[in-house]
Amino acid sequence: MATTEAFERETKRARKEEHGRNKFRGALWGSNSELKLQRDKRDQSRVEGMILKDKLKAYLRSKRNLSQQLSEIEGNMWAIIDE
């Protein structure tokens, strides 16, 4: 009888332990999934940032070229006026 009770207590303890481990695993899995999502978002943001930097560089080059062309045109206009 004592061995049966001891066996039942041990079984109950083992079930509680297993339940705790499963609960902990579930929490870890959820945290891991959340971290993965955050990493994916971070990586996507980095890519978008690189694309925007490239677009900004292209815009600044274009602006510089237009400014140079405008200066040349202005110089030509002054030359025509002076003639």
Secondary structure, DSSP 8 states (H G I E B T S, - for coil): -HHHHHHHHHHHHHHHHHHHHHHHHHHHHHHHHHHHHHHHHHHHHHHHHHHHHHHHHHHHHHHHHHHHHHHHHHHHHHHHHH-
